Amino acid sequence: MNLNPIVYAIPVFMLTVVIEAWVARRRGIKVYDIPDALTSLHHGVLSEVTGVLWKLAGLGMYAVVYENFRATDLPADSLAVFLFALLAYDFCYYWQHRLGHEMNILWAAHVVHHSSEYYNLATALRQSSTGRFFGWIFYLPLALAGVSPSVFFAVAVIDLLYQYWVHTELIGRLGWLDRVLVTPSNHRVHHGQNDYCIDKNYGGILILWDRLFGTFADEREGEKIVYGIRTPLNSFNPVWGNLHYYAQLWEESVRTRGWRAKLGIWIAPPGGWTDQPLAHFDTATFSYYDRQTPTAIRWYAWIQYSLIIPCLAQLLAIGAMLPIAMTLTYALGIIVTTVTIGFLLEGRHIAGILEVMRVSLFGGAFAASSTWFGFESPSLLRFAIGVFALASVIWLVPHARSAKLVPSAS
Amino acid sequence: MNADTLSDLVLAVMCAAIAGRNWRMRPALAQACALLGLAAGFGVLRFAGLEQAIGPHRFFSLFAACAGFPLLAAAIAWPDDPVARRAPAATRTMLLTGAIGLTISSTGFIWWRQIVPVLSILAILRATMLDRSTNGIFGALLMTGSLVMAAIGQASPVVLGPLTTMQWMHYLMASGLWFMSRSELLRVDGAPQT
């Protein structure tokens, strides 16, 4: 079985998130907000689920170009080829990432990663589900050069996993490393809304690309960075998190007159083609998105999230081998779970009834069937899940009502 | 040097010259020519006997058909559009139309690489006729001829008079681009935008 390496990384991600939250708590620094962190993790789940579905669009196009148009065959077992591929990938990543910020249709995909107002390891997992649409185009030089899909996949995973550890406020400046590699310090700048942070530090592993192409900014002492996006997401719904900027662009396109202008909106930078300087952002006026979700609901959401993880791991492991209808059903089930939990965290009126329906349906289905998408589930586990689902429903009925009373964010 | 190499070389040199002359003031025209020139450049290497150039030549020919022609249309038919005036807009258009073109072509719809250039040239022809731009009209007609040659010789090269259809295509395209780059529509007002 050719397992997705992300399956192996999931326990590491979860453990390090918990450790970071614990260390931050001990130091008295607020770097986590439970609904925000859960939303980040839900985005990560969604990204992996859609990754199973969109596989053709990502690595698929790379493989098509490699198979049909490559100049030569670079040996897959050569260290020199591997290092060349890693360096070339990182260079291409810089441009993909840069255009991801400077071009509306690509920003619509990448904005997901920046929509958290906190900066922590969970934010690293807040990944786009639609980035695969066009992201592959930037890596075609590697395919043409003859870097095999297996090497490409390996360096892509290395580049992605490297970027995990830099999403933390707990690691300070690292001296000369901050000027060579992407580090927590210079990546904090990348996630900032402060004027000096906008459109800076796009590198994946090497920050040298930014220094070379004039997009490097050093973290400033004494100026607290405010994270997030200037038009805040204000939602814990990961599906909306992925689609909100597309919706905004669509509305703008509909409003605009003339087909060239309508199309032009999608390639323009966020804010349109203008030679004016960026509007000033006053960090003092910033306020976090907070629905004051009750503690009980937060814990409930965590527990439900912890049950998604084995399901996600299973889908990643066997999704490609299942009949497509089953894969789609499983994927839909996981997506619905992230959305209803998001609704609960937001205190939406419909959240309680949706969650009761979801838990009853999934818990009941698991308890009633001996196999779960190819997994032979032991009777004890089926019984335990059935009891858990029932307990969840009983608990939810009064508590979901209380969630309705959560005041809206100011 | 064989005749195929020569025809690709002429096209590559013409594209390089137009791209170089227009790089700052007409970025879309320059980038479209650079893309067509890149394809032709790999063609020169391919027909000179370098096997490694075969794949890139075919790739950039496809990419130029899907992305270079729309850029050419934007440059000449709508010279005041941000895509024609701003280098980043031109590059983004190229990437997006190229990605869409590659995706569609990979699904087996091979006509895309012919439909896009034909529509682009029709747009140029319409604009140049409305503007009564003699150079532009002549250039667009030559480009139309080059597309006809490409279509005739798609399955296998056909000899028409002294040249094969592929060689005709290269020469007609080179001359078409030269005339179009001198189109009266391309009067530039003001400084280029970044």
Interface residues (C-beta under 8 A of the other chain):
Chain A: A57 M61 V64 V65 N68 F69 R70 A71 T72 L99 E102 M103 I105 F134 W136 I137 F138 L140 L144 R260 G264 W266 I267 A268 P269 W273 D275
Chain B: Q52 A53 G55 P56 R58 F59 W78 D81 P82 V83 R86 P88 A89 R92 T93 L95 L96 G98 A99 L102 T103 S106 Q193 T194
